Structure formats: C-alpha cells, structure tokens
C-alpha cells in the first residue's frame, strides 16, 4: 500500500514526483510503429508468419479445439512450407 503524503511540503511546492503528470514533466511515449490516418490506428510492419504457429493452429482446428470450424483443406503459399 502506498504511504499517504497529503499535506506534505513536497506536494505543496510541486517538487513531489507524483505532483505532476507525465505530460507536465514532458515525458512522451516513443513509438516505432507507423500510424495510418485512414484506419486511425497504429500498424505493425509486415513480417513472415511463423510456420510452427500456423501448423499448430491447423492442428488445433482439425481437432475442433478452436472457436470455429476448419474452413477447408490447407491451401496457399504456406500450406506446404517446411519448418526453418
């Protein structure tokens, strides 16, 4: 539990670390992500999917362990991809 410091001298003078917000202290969150104004959201850089994860998800889906049924047979670029 945080100690109470109401009425302390530091709070009264503004020197207490909790007396100012991070904005008031000039702290700004740095981001390496790209902001898409049309979508109004941050976007991650594209990357190759993890083949191991794709196979695990297919394995779960074939056994009925996902929240939806399997859409069809494996197809596409990553259907027959070998693990790296």
C-alpha positions as CSV (number, residue, x, y, z in Angstrom):
1,X,0.0,0.0,0.0
2,X,1.3,3.5,-0.9
3,X,2.0,5.8,2.0
4,X,-0.2,8.8,2.2
5,X,1.5,12.1,1.7
6,X,-1.4,14.6,1.7
7,X,-0.3,17.9,3.0
8,X,3.5,17.2,2.7
9,X,5.8,20.1,1.9
10,X,6.9,18.5,-1.3
11,X,3.3,18.3,-2.6
12,X,2.7,21.9,-1.7
13,X,5.7,23.1,-3.6
14,X,5.2,20.9,-6.6
15,X,8.5,19.1,-6.0
16,X,6.9,15.8,-5.2
17,X,7.3,13.3,-8.1
18,X,3.5,12.5,-8.1
19,X,2.6,16.2,-8.1
20,X,2.9,16.5,-11.9
21,X,1.5,14.3,-14.6
22,X,3.9,12.7,-17.1
23,X,2.6,15.2,-19.7
24,X,3.5,18.1,-17.4
25,X,7.0,16.6,-16.9
26,X,7.5,16.4,-20.7
27,X,7.6,12.7,-20.9
28,X,6.4,11.4,-24.2
29,X,5.8,7.8,-25.2
30,X,8.1,6.8,-28.1
31,X,6.7,4.5,-30.8
32,X,8.4,2.8,-33.6
33,X,5.1,1.9,-35.3
34,X,3.5,3.6,-38.3
35,X,0.3,5.4,-37.8
36,X,-2.3,5.0,-40.6
37,X,-4.6,8.1,-40.5
38,X,-7.2,6.5,-42.8
39,X,-7.6,3.5,-40.5
40,X,-7.0,5.7,-37.4
41,X,-4.7,3.1,-35.8
42,X,-1.0,2.1,-35.5
43,X,0.2,-0.6,-37.9
44,X,2.9,-3.2,-37.4
45,X,5.5,-3.8,-40.1
46,X,4.8,-6.8,-42.3
47,X,6.7,-10.0,-41.5
48,X,6.6,-13.6,-42.4
49,X,4.3,-15.8,-40.3
50,X,5.8,-18.4,-38.0
51,X,5.4,-21.8,-39.8
52,X,5.3,-23.6,-36.5
53,X,2.4,-21.5,-35.2
54,X,0.5,-22.0,-38.5
55,X,0.9,-25.7,-38.2
56,X,-0.2,-25.7,-34.5
57,X,-3.3,-23.6,-35.3
58,X,-4.2,-26.1,-38.1
59,X,-3.7,-29.0,-35.7
60,X,-6.0,-27.4,-33.2
61,X,-8.6,-26.6,-35.8
62,X,-8.6,-30.1,-37.2
63,X,-9.3,-31.5,-33.7
64,X,-12.1,-29.0,-33.0
65,X,-10.2,-27.1,-30.4
66,X,-10.6,-23.6,-31.9
67,X,-13.7,-21.4,-31.6
68,X,-14.7,-22.0,-35.2
69,X,-14.7,-24.9,-37.7
70,X,-12.0,-25.6,-40.2
71,X,-12.8,-23.6,-43.4
72,X,-11.2,-26.1,-45.8
73,X,-8.1,-28.0,-46.8
74,X,-4.7,-26.4,-46.3
75,X,-4.0,-24.1,-49.3
76,X,-1.9,-21.2,-50.3
77,X,1.7,-20.2,-50.0
78,X,2.3,-21.6,-46.5
79,X,0.3,-24.9,-46.9
80,X,3.3,-27.0,-47.7
81,X,6.0,-24.9,-46.2
82,X,8.8,-26.6,-44.4
83,X,10.0,-25.5,-40.9
84,X,13.0,-23.4,-40.9
